Structures are given as structure tokens and as C-alpha cells.
């Protein structure tokens, strides 16, 4: 063959084969990456389920801890009960003394219950604030382009109002936690 004679049909077939090989390779790589991504998603989902199970387990452990706190306070409670039993057992106790001992017992129990409720409230306040700090929804370019100027202005004002409310709630939360801790520390009379 002459060097000037180029077999275009053969060149076309070679280029076509290379193209088909690259398409096959790209398909295989895409399929493998998709399978790998599916495995990674499954692992992430399992980890999330494990974290949720651990969190649920922690939530069930907390009431047990609160019960142990009640049991620790039980020694003081036992003292109040023993005082009442000794007064009733002697039979010569004055009704005023019994009323005072009963009042001490009731106030101790109320303080104990109030402390537990305040601790629960403090935990729920922090959980609420964490939930409020989720990412903010943003409109896409196309959606904001199609909005009227009044709608854009109203949306901007809504964002400002929501930010102001969230900032106020955050300040109130930090103040509430501090106030709750102060209330828990001061004994009731």
C-alpha cells in the first residue's frame, strides 16, 4: 500500500472500538462506584442506628440514675420516717411534734421531686436549643428569581424575625439554665 492511501474505514473501526472500550470502562467504573457508595450508605445507616440505640439506652439509664439519687436521699427520708415511727411508737409525743415531723417529711419529698423535675427541664431546654440550630432552608436561584420584590422583602423580614426570636430564645435558655441551677442549690423552707 501506498503511504498516501489511508484506510479510513479501518481508522473508523479502530476509533469505534476505542470509544466502545472507554464507554464500557466508564460504565464499569460507574457501577463499581455506585455499589461502593451503596455499601458506604449502608454502613453509615448502621452506625446511625447504633448511635440511636446507644442514645436510647442512655435515656433508659438516666431514670435509673434518678432512682439512685432518690435512693441516696433515702437515708434522709429514712431518718424522717424513723423519727415519725419513734414518736408514734412512744405514744407520748405531742401532736405539734408529729405535725412538724410530718411537715419535714413532706417538704423533703417535695424538694426531691422538684429537683428531679428541674433537672429534666434543664435537659429538655438544651435539647430544644440544639434542635433549633439546624441548617436554615434557603431558596434556590431559580425560585428567588421568580419571586416578586414584595415577596423577597417579606421573606427577608421573616428571616430577620426568626433570627431575632432564636437569639432571644438562646439568651433565655442560658438564663433559664442558670436560674434552674440556682433554684436547685437553694433549699426550700
GIVEN-V261392 format. One record per helix or strand of 3 or more residues. SS is the DSSP state (h for helix, s for strand). FROM is the first residue (numbers start at 1). TO is the last residue. Records with the same first field share a line. If there is no record, write none. Layout:
# GIVEN-V261392
SS = FROM-TO / FROM-TO
This chain:
# GIVEN-V261392
h = 8-72 / 74-90 / 95-132 / 141-146 / 149-185
